[in-house]
Amino acid sequence: MYFQDREWQALADLAERGDAVAAQQLRQEMEPHMLRIVRRAMEVQNSSSSLARRIRRNAQALASPGTRPPAEDRDGMLSRVARQICHLVTGRSRPEPLSTMKSRETVCV
């Protein structure tokens, strides 16, 4: 395993346990790579991967209706899509891990 993979896994483990600093660092590390993935997904329109479809849906939701945006607007939009996906991956939108959840079961008698 590469050093970066181990480092990212350690950050992901800390982020999953609620470490906000680790989550932020992981997002910062991932974002440039995710931006390349987003650009590629937008270039290859016939991709059937669920990630590529989700990226295109997010980009369409962020894009203004009408004509194609200028290059600088498009770059900003792609950066926002990459940032959103990084937030999803790093747990901002993930449920709390079961191991850290308190019992939420209710019993009626």
DALIN-V852555 format. One record per residue. N is the residue number from 1. RES is the residue in one letter. OMEGA is omega in whole degrees, -180 to 180 (none if undefined). BURIAL is # if it has 9 or more other ideal C-beta (glycine too) atoms within 8 Angstrom, else .. D_FIRST is the distance of its C-alpha to the first C-alpha in Angstrom with 1 decimal. Layout:
BEGIN
n=[N/N]
res=[RES/RES]
omega=[OMEGA/OMEGA]
burial=[BURIAL/BURIAL]
d_first=[D_FIRST/D_FIRST]
END
This chain:
BEGIN
n=[1/2/3/4/5/6/7/8/9/10/11/12/13/14/15/16/17/18/19/20/21/22/23/24/25/26/27/28/29/30/31/32/33/34/35/36/37/38/39/40/41/42/43/44/45/46/47/48/49/50/51/52/53/54/55/56/57/58/59/60/61/62/63/64/65/66/67/68/69/70/71/72/73/74/75/76/77/78/79/80/81/82/83/84/85/86/87/88/89/90/91/92/93/94/95/96/97/98/99/100/101/102/103/104/105/106/107/108/109]
res=[M/Y/F/Q/D/R/E/W/Q/A/L/A/D/L/A/E/R/G/D/A/V/A/A/Q/Q/L/R/Q/E/M/E/P/H/M/L/R/I/V/R/R/A/M/E/V/Q/N/S/S/S/S/L/A/R/R/I/R/R/N/A/Q/A/L/A/S/P/G/T/R/P/P/A/E/D/R/D/G/M/L/S/R/V/A/R/Q/I/C/H/L/V/T/G/R/S/R/P/E/P/L/S/T/M/K/S/R/E/T/V/C/V]
omega=[-180/180/-178/178/179/179/179/179/177/177/180/178/179/180/179/178/175/179/-176/180/179/179/179/180/179/178/-179/179/-175/-169/179/178/180/178/177/179/179/179/-180/180/180/179/-176/-175/-177/179/-179/-178/-179/178/180/178/180/178/-180/178/179/180/179/180/-179/-177/176/176/178/-175/179/-178/174/-175/-178/176/180/178/178/179/179/176/178/177/179/180/179/-179/176/178/177/-177/-176/170/-180/-180/180/175/178/179/-178/-177/-179/-179/173/179/-178/-178/178/180/177/-178/none]
burial=[./././././#/#/#/././#/#/./#/#/././././././#/#/./#/#/#/./#/#/#/././#/#/./#/#/#/./#/#/./././././././././#/#/#/#/#/./#/#/./././././././././#/./././#/#/././#/#/#/#/#/#/#/#/#/#/#/#/./#/././././././././././././././././././.]
d_first=[0.0/3.8/6.6/8.4/6.4/6.9/10.2/11.2/10.6/12.7/15.2/15.5/16.2/18.8/20.2/20.7/22.7/24.9/23.7/25.2/24.0/20.3/21.1/22.9/20.1/17.6/20.4/21.0/17.4/17.3/20.9/20.8/18.2/20.2/23.4/22.2/21.6/25.0/26.7/25.4/26.6/29.9/30.4/29.7/32.4/32.3/28.7/28.8/25.6/26.3/24.2/26.3/29.5/28.7/27.9/31.3/33.2/32.0/32.9/36.3/37.0/36.5/38.4/42.1/44.4/46.2/45.2/41.8/40.9/40.8/37.6/37.1/37.8/35.3/32.6/33.3/33.3/30.0/28.6/30.1/28.6/25.1/25.9/27.2/24.2/21.9/24.4/24.2/20.4/20.3/23.0/26.2/27.7/25.9/27.8/27.4/25.1/27.3/26.4/28.0/30.9/34.3/36.5/38.2/40.1/43.9/46.3/49.8/52.6]
END
